[in-house]
Amino acid sequence: MSAGPATPAVALRGLRKSFGAVEAVAGVDLEIADGEFFAMLGPSGSGKTTVLRMIAGFEPPTAGTVLLSGRDVTRLAPFERDVNTVFQDYALFPHLTVRQNVEYGLRVRKVGRAERRARADEALRDVRLDGLGDRRPAALSGGQRQRVALARALVVRPKVLLLDEPLGALDLKLREQMQVELKALQREVGITFVFVTHDQEEALTMSDRVAVFTEGRIAQVGTPAEVYERPATPFVAGFVGTSNLLSGDAARVVLGRDGTFSVRPEKIRLDGPAASAEETAAAGRIAEVVYAGATTRFVVDLDAGARLVVMQQNLTTSSADVAALRGTPVRLAWRTEHAVAVPDPVVPTPRDKESAHAYR
């Protein structure tokens, strides 16, 4: 007899949240697997943080159900749920030591002193802060304070860890370092991470799956590769990374097809060899050049009427070399399968339109 499907760590059924006339979350259905690193990605005001707060119990839903490991927790208080939350500002107690901050949740749960200390020290080792337990948060760097917040959340051994843009306050270099460390930590501890971010690269780098939010709804759920390579809507194509959309007359002239198609900038070859039978070619003129060190972005106006962005690695060229190309005619080519058809978005009902307008 085969085993049935595993119970999701988090399941949301018809989740809605209204603030007066504003519908911040407009019907979300979602399942997050046990042990998964799951990202909720979207622009500011898309509803992702409100969904996270409803999972945590900080916001009651207007309608719908929140299930944790199959248990309905919709009306339970935060402390009655087997979750913990890491916030962007870390929310550490400045008057307590690092160890005391990590022990705090155990103290609330009436765990004995010896066990509290042992578990706190173990959690600090997990986040590579062993030896710093006697310091105060003010004596730590931003990255170290972020790790203390993680240790404090993990020490109580929650079933699900919720992370609300926890890397947003870090500088770019440290944020990239912490992305790698956080993913490695999640693999080590093996618990479910639900990560909210507006940073597309962060979501693609760290997560097993991504839900892309817009206007209180989920536009697409999939692996990073699925969301990036096969966007389900024009919004996803434009929001997750940089995408070129070909439609209308331009799609008919260049691709010979009707519809809307996404072509990623790095898939396009600039003035390479003539296009082969497996490739699509288009002529145009370079309108703008953006030199970014390792890469250059070329904005190309096609003769067919569309505008495409092309990304090229600077293997042998300098900023002066590429700047001189502004205004010159070029030939573009890409593999035909890299022009991915993007379905037209579902037309909202009149009620949906009113909700979306109010939320914007």
Secondary structure, 3 states (H helix, E strand, C coil): CCCCCCCCCEEEEEEEEEECCEEEEEEEEEEECCCCEEEEECCCCCCHHHHHHHHHCCCCCCEEEEEECCEECCCCCHHHCCEEEECCCCCCCCCCCHHHHHHHHHHHCCCCHHHHHHHHHHHHHHCCCCCCCCCCHHHCCHHHHHHHHHHHHHCCCCCEEEEECCCCCCCHHHHHHHHHHHHHHHHHHCCEEEEEECCHHHHHHHCCEEEEEECCEEEEEECHHHHHHCCCCHHHHHHCCCCEEECHHHHHHHCCCCCCEEECHHHCEECCCCCCCCEEEEEEEEEEEEECCCEEEEEEEECCCCEEEEEEECCCCCHHHHHCCCCCEEEEEEEHHHCEECCCCCCCCHHHHHHHHHHC
